[in-house]
Amino acid sequence: MVHHRPAADWFVEPVDSYSSCLVAERLRQLVADGMLERRPYSGRPPRFEYALTQKGSEFVDVLMAMVAWGDRWTAGDAGPPVLYRHRACGQIAHVEPRCSECGEPMHSTDIDVELGPGLPEVGA
């Protein structure tokens, strides 16, 4: 999926103590939520792999931002447990939010929150 390991290995390995039923239920829920899609890769016996959908792939961006926070505040002296190598330039990089309009870094102190068109009217 995300880091090119065989189907669902990343999801199953860390939870060896969990039952396969729990893992199967989590995979079903991620499929139902549109984060993963289930693809058959063997007919006998029937076997499936799970791949990120566009929705799931975009959620990885959210997770990378959370990892960046964790790296900054909890990694300790040993440094971060995971590094990101940017395929375009080949360099180890970090995730940094940028304004979609001007490209400048964008943090909580740089924004004002305004009501958007999708906010329901009061009493509606």
C-alpha positions, -999 to 999 in steps of 0.1 A, spaced: 0 0 0 18 31 12 53 18 14 51 -9 -13 49 -40 9 28 -71 0 -10 -67 5 -21 -58 40 13 -68 56 17 -33 70 -18 -36 86 -15 -71 99 21 -75 112 19 -49 140 -12 -65 154 -1 -101 157 -19 -104 191 -52 -94 175 -75 -120 160 -78 -124 123 -115 -115 128 -106 -81 142 -82 -74 113 -108 -86 88 -134 -63 104 -111 -33 102 -103 -40 66 -141 -43 58 -147 -10 76 -119 8 56 -133 -6 24 -168 6 34 -154 40 43 -138 43 9 -103 43 22 -93 10 6 -104 -11 -22 -104 -49 -22 -90 -66 -53 -88 -103 -60 -54 -116 -69 -59 -154 -67 -89 -175 -75 -78 -207 -58 -79 -202 -30 -97 -169 -32 -73 -142 -20 -75 -104 -20 -52 -75 -17 -61 -41 -4 -51 -9 -21 -55 27 -12 -82 46 -30 -77 83 -38 -95 91 -6 -72 68 14 -41 82 -4 -51 117 5 -56 107 41 -19 96 41 -11 133 37 -30 139 70 -11 111 87 23 125 75 14 159 90 6 141 123 39 122 121 58 155 116 43 168 148 52 136 166 88 137 153 91 173 165 77 167 200 82 131 209 110 115 188 137 120 214 175 120 208 174 90 185 155 110 160 124 101 140 116 64 134 105 70 98 120 93 72 104 105 39 124 105 7 109 128 -19 109 109 -52 111 140 -73 144 152 -58 157 122 -40 162 141 -7 150 133 28 123 158 35 97 167 60 60 176 55 52 213 57 18 228 50 19 255 23 -7 279 10 -23 266 -22 -24 301 -35 9 317 -28 31 287 -18 42 302 15 44 280 47 10 280 64 6 274 102 -21 281 127 -7 316 135 -9 325 98 -46 320 92 -80 334 100 -109 310 101 -140 321 82 -174 306 77 -177 286 45 -205 281 20 -211 245 33 -220 256 68 -257 250 74 -278 280 84 -290 281 120 -324 265 123 -321 248 89 
